[in-house]
Amino acid sequence: MTNRIAIVLALLIVALLAADAYLFDWANALFLAKKLTGLIEWMAFWR
């Protein structure tokens, strides 16, 4: 991955988080965080 691609991806993630905070009061980020926590626990179970 080049530096340019990494910077574009980072800016895209920051922009999506900012839009989520402004428009949806962190609802989508919270949902994804809960799902990620569940996935990590599920993966730890199978380890």
Sequence and secondary structure as in RCSB ss.txt:
>XXXX:A:sequence
MTNRIAIVLALLIVALLAADAYLFDWANALFLAKKLTGLIEWMAFWR
>XXXX:A:secstr
  HHHHHHHHHHHHHHHHHHHHHHTTHHHHHHHHHHHHHHHHHHHH 
